[in-house]
Amino acid sequence: MTSLKGIYSTNLDDKRRLKLPKKLREAMALSPDEQIVIGPGYDGCIFLFPPDEWGKQEEKLKNLKVELGEHRFLERVFIPQSEDVKIDRLGRLTISPRLLDSAQIKKDVLILGILTRIELWAPEAYEKYLAQYQLSYEEVAERIFKS
């Protein structure tokens, strides 16, 4: 799989289907029978994981300790809301009403390629997320990548 990147604007059809951009579908290099995993993201988005990346996430989840309350909470929120989804021959996938509601997605959708995953956002929620930061993009990058 090549890296997933870019920002795309689209909308859901009346059957809650979203058409993934061709560049992202090609980058995932899915075989005809492969499915992706869709689940709740952070900060108000929905995550989509290609099969190989989901395998890595699943390994992390398997290492959680049932004895720890935060681990159980993460398991109980994230795993039951995640599901395997098939992309049809037209590049569409169907999203559950529960996930759409949790991300406040009604019709318009922003699709973000984030290297190893795809994020789906309601445009207003994404703008609000960006606006909450007091620092600029450059200041955040400098703090993160400072040697």
C-alpha positions in Angstrom: 0.0 0.0 0.0 1.3 3.4 -0.9 0.5 6.3 1.6 -2.9 7.8 1.7 -3.0 11.5 1.4 -5.1 14.4 0.2 -8.3 16.1 1.1 -11.5 15.6 -0.9 -15.0 17.0 -0.6 -18.0 14.8 -1.4 -21.4 13.8 -0.1 -23.4 10.8 0.9 -26.1 9.5 -1.3 -29.6 8.7 0.0 -28.5 5.2 1.0 -25.7 6.5 3.2 -23.1 5.5 0.6 -19.8 7.4 0.2 -17.7 7.1 -2.9 -14.0 7.0 -2.1 -11.8 9.0 -4.5 -10.0 6.8 -7.0 -6.6 7.9 -5.8 -7.3 6.6 -2.3 -8.8 3.3 -3.6 -5.8 2.7 -5.7 -3.4 3.6 -2.9 -5.1 0.9 -0.7 -4.5 -1.7 -3.5 -7.4 -3.9 -2.3 -8.1 -7.2 -3.9 -11.7 -7.8 -5.0 -12.6 -9.7 -1.8 -10.9 -7.5 0.7 -12.7 -5.3 3.1 -11.7 -2.2 5.0 -12.6 -1.5 8.7 -14.6 1.6 9.6 -14.9 2.8 13.2 -15.1 5.7 15.5 -12.2 8.1 15.2 -10.8 10.8 17.5 -11.9 14.5 17.7 -15.2 13.8 16.0 -14.2 11.9 12.8 -14.6 8.4 11.5 -11.6 6.2 10.8 -11.2 3.9 7.8 -8.4 1.4 8.0 -7.1 -0.6 5.0 -6.6 -4.4 5.9 -2.9 -4.2 6.6 -3.2 -1.2 8.8 -6.2 -2.7 10.6 -4.0 -5.7 11.4 -1.6 -3.4 13.2 -4.4 -1.7 15.1 -5.9 -5.1 16.1 -2.5 -6.2 17.5 -2.5 -3.1 19.7 -6.0 -3.8 20.8 -5.2 -7.4 21.6 -2.5 -6.2 24.0 -4.9 -4.2 26.1 -5.3 -5.4 29.7 -8.8 -6.3 30.8 -7.7 -5.5 34.4 -7.3 -1.8 33.6 -10.4 0.3 33.5 -9.2 2.6 30.7 -8.3 -0.4 28.5 -11.8 -1.9 29.0 -13.4 1.5 28.2 -11.4 1.8 24.9 -12.3 -1.8 24.0 -16.0 -1.3 24.8 -16.3 1.9 22.8 -14.1 1.3 19.8 -14.4 -2.4 18.9 -18.2 -2.8 19.0 -18.7 0.3 16.8 -16.1 -0.9 14.2 -17.2 -3.0 11.3 -15.9 -4.6 8.1 -17.1 -2.8 5.0 -16.9 -3.9 1.4 -16.2 -1.3 -1.2 -18.5 -2.0 -4.2 -17.4 -2.0 -7.9 -18.2 1.8 -8.1 -15.9 2.6 -5.2 -18.7 3.1 -2.7 -19.1 2.0 0.9 -22.1 2.2 3.2 -21.7 3.9 6.6 -23.8 3.0 9.6 -26.2 5.6 11.0 -24.6 5.3 14.4 -21.1 6.3 13.1 -22.6 9.1 10.9 -24.4 10.5 14.0 -21.3 10.3 16.2 -19.3 12.3 13.6 -22.3 14.7 13.0 -22.2 13.9 9.2 -25.4 14.6 7.5 -24.7 14.9 3.8 -21.4 16.7 3.0 -18.2 14.9 3.9 -14.5 15.8 3.9 -12.3 12.8 3.2 -8.7 13.1 4.5 -5.9 10.7 3.6 -3.7 10.5 6.7 -0.8 8.2 5.5 -2.1 4.9 7.0 -5.7 5.7 7.5 -8.6 7.7 6.1 -10.6 10.1 8.1 -14.2 11.2 7.4 -15.3 14.6 8.8 -18.4 16.8 8.7 -16.9 20.0 7.1 -18.2 22.2 10.0 -16.6 19.8 12.6 -13.3 19.8 10.8 -13.3 23.6 10.6 -14.1 23.8 14.3 -11.3 21.3 15.1 -8.8 23.4 13.2 -9.9 26.6 14.8 -9.5 25.3 18.4 -5.7 25.4 18.1 -4.1 28.5 19.5 -0.8 27.8 17.7 -0.3 27.9 13.9 0.5 24.9 11.7 4.1 26.1 11.6 4.4 26.4 15.4 2.9 23.0 15.9 5.2 21.4 13.3 8.2 23.1 14.9 7.3 21.8 18.4 6.8 18.2 17.1 9.8 18.0 14.8 12.2 20.0 16.9 15.5 18.1 17.4 
